[in-house]
Amino acid sequence: MVKDKSIAIKKAAQAQSRATPTTPATTVVQPVSTTFHELQSAINTTFKDYFRNLTPRTKLIDLFLLFLVLLGVLQFIYVLLIGNFPFNAFLGGFISCVGQFVLLVSLRLQINDETKEGQVEGEEDSKIFKFISPERSFGDFIFASLILHFIVIHFIN
């Protein structure tokens, strides 16, 4: 009886192995150097396209955006390492960086000539901010920045 049971188990195992054939999974593994080369090529193409196509005004806005990000990160690192004794001063400075960043991004979107609703061929007049002139955008930016810094100065006290 035990012998018949072991034979039945072997037959069941063989039947199961025949029913579901195992095929080794084929995965293509690229060398790390190829992936790194593709990444480097993509970054180089992006930088070349960025410097070739953007206006100096947009590059200046992007440089100021980078400065605001670095300033916010520097303030955050200072609070982590040194401490946050005047916490309202840290909050005021950090909120000032974040708020100015948001205002500057909205200015960049309004000034950028390539900001369109839908990229449909043949549609030339589909700009999102077609009724807002760059001068008006800059005036709104200055006004909102003054309000932001007025609030931050009163928050610091």
C-alpha positions as CSV (number, residue, x, y, z in Angstrom):
1,M,0.0,0.0,0.0
2,V,2.8,2.4,0.8
3,K,4.5,1.4,-2.4
4,D,1.4,2.1,-4.4
5,K,1.1,5.5,-2.7
6,S,4.6,6.5,-3.6
7,I,4.2,5.4,-7.2
8,A,0.9,7.4,-7.4
9,I,2.8,10.5,-6.1
10,K,5.6,10.1,-8.7
11,K,3.1,9.7,-11.5
12,A,1.2,12.8,-10.4
13,A,4.4,14.8,-10.2
14,Q,5.4,13.7,-13.7
15,A,1.9,14.5,-15.1
16,Q,2.1,17.9,-13.5
17,S,5.5,18.6,-14.9
18,R,4.3,17.6,-18.4
19,A,1.2,19.8,-18.1
20,T,3.1,23.0,-17.3
21,P,6.3,23.1,-19.2
22,T,8.9,25.4,-17.6
23,T,10.6,27.7,-20.0
24,P,13.4,29.9,-18.8
25,A,12.5,33.6,-18.7
26,T,14.5,35.5,-21.3
27,T,15.6,38.9,-20.1
28,V,17.8,41.1,-22.0
29,V,20.4,42.6,-19.7
30,Q,22.1,45.7,-21.1
31,P,25.5,46.5,-19.8
32,V,25.7,49.4,-17.4
33,S,28.0,51.3,-19.8
34,T,25.4,51.3,-22.6
35,T,22.7,52.6,-20.3
36,F,25.0,55.3,-18.9
37,H,26.0,56.3,-22.5
38,E,22.3,56.6,-23.4
39,L,21.6,58.7,-20.3
40,Q,24.6,61.0,-21.0
41,S,23.5,61.4,-24.7
42,A,20.0,62.3,-23.6
43,I,21.3,64.9,-21.1
44,N,23.7,66.4,-23.7
45,T,20.9,66.7,-26.2
46,T,18.6,68.4,-23.7
47,F,21.3,70.9,-22.7
48,K,22.1,71.7,-26.3
49,D,18.5,72.2,-27.2
50,Y,17.9,74.3,-24.1
51,F,20.8,76.7,-24.8
52,R,20.0,76.9,-28.6
53,N,16.3,77.6,-28.4
54,L,15.6,79.7,-25.3
55,T,15.7,83.4,-25.1
56,P,18.1,85.2,-22.7
57,R,15.1,86.4,-20.7
58,T,13.9,82.9,-20.1
59,K,17.4,81.7,-19.2
60,L,17.7,84.6,-16.7
61,I,14.3,83.5,-15.1
62,D,15.6,79.9,-15.0
63,L,18.8,81.0,-13.3
64,F,16.8,82.9,-10.7
65,L,14.6,79.8,-10.2
66,L,17.7,77.7,-9.6
67,F,19.0,80.4,-7.1
68,L,15.7,80.2,-5.2
69,V,15.8,76.4,-5.0
70,L,19.4,76.5,-3.7
71,L,18.6,79.2,-1.2
72,G,15.6,77.2,0.2
73,V,17.7,74.0,0.4
74,L,20.5,76.0,2.2
75,Q,18.0,77.4,4.7
76,F,16.6,73.9,5.3
77,I,20.0,72.4,5.8
78,Y,20.9,75.3,8.2
79,V,17.8,74.5,10.3
80,L,18.7,70.8,10.4
81,L,22.3,71.3,11.4
82,I,22.3,74.5,13.6
83,G,18.7,74.7,14.9
84,N,15.6,76.7,14.5
85,F,15.7,79.1,17.4
86,P,13.8,81.9,15.7
87,F,11.4,79.5,14.0
88,N,9.3,82.3,12.6
89,A,12.4,83.7,10.8
90,F,13.1,80.3,9.2
91,L,9.4,80.0,8.2
92,G,9.4,83.5,6.8
93,G,12.6,82.9,4.8
94,F,11.5,79.5,3.5
95,I,8.0,80.7,2.6
96,S,9.6,83.7,0.8
97,C,11.7,81.3,-1.3
98,V,8.8,79.0,-2.1
99,G,6.4,81.9,-2.8
100,Q,8.8,83.8,-5.0
101,F,9.5,80.5,-6.9
102,V,5.8,80.0,-7.6
103,L,5.4,83.6,-8.7
104,L,8.4,83.3,-11.0
105,V,7.2,80.1,-12.6
106,S,3.9,81.7,-13.3
107,L,5.7,84.7,-14.9
108,R,7.8,82.3,-17.0
109,L,4.7,80.5,-18.2
110,Q,3.0,83.8,-19.2
111,I,6.1,85.2,-20.9
112,N,7.0,82.0,-22.8
113,D,5.8,82.1,-26.4
114,E,5.5,78.3,-26.6
115,T,2.9,77.9,-23.9
116,K,-0.1,76.5,-25.8
117,E,-3.3,74.7,-24.8
118,G,-3.1,71.9,-27.3
119,Q,-0.3,71.1,-29.7
120,V,-2.6,70.8,-32.8
121,E,-1.1,71.2,-36.2
122,G,-2.3,74.2,-38.1
123,E,-3.5,76.1,-35.0
124,E,-1.4,79.1,-34.6
125,D,-3.5,81.2,-32.2
126,S,-4.1,78.6,-29.4
127,K,-1.9,80.3,-26.8
128,I,-3.2,80.1,-23.2
129,F,-2.2,83.7,-22.3
130,K,-3.0,85.4,-25.6
131,F,-4.7,88.4,-24.0
132,I,-1.9,89.1,-21.4
133,S,1.0,91.1,-22.6
134,P,4.5,90.4,-21.2
135,E,4.5,93.9,-19.7
136,R,1.3,93.1,-17.8
137,S,2.7,89.8,-16.7
138,F,5.8,91.5,-15.3
139,G,3.6,94.1,-13.6
140,D,1.5,91.4,-12.0
141,F,4.7,89.6,-10.9
142,I,6.1,92.8,-9.2
143,F,2.8,93.5,-7.5
144,A,2.4,90.0,-6.2
145,S,6.1,89.9,-5.1
146,L,5.6,93.1,-3.1
147,I,2.6,91.7,-1.4
148,L,4.4,88.4,-0.6
149,H,7.4,90.2,0.9
150,F,5.2,92.5,2.9
151,I,3.4,89.5,4.4
152,V,6.7,87.8,5.1
153,I,8.2,90.9,6.8
154,H,5.1,91.2,9.1
155,F,5.2,87.5,9.8
156,I,8.9,87.7,11.0
157,N,7.8,90.7,13.1
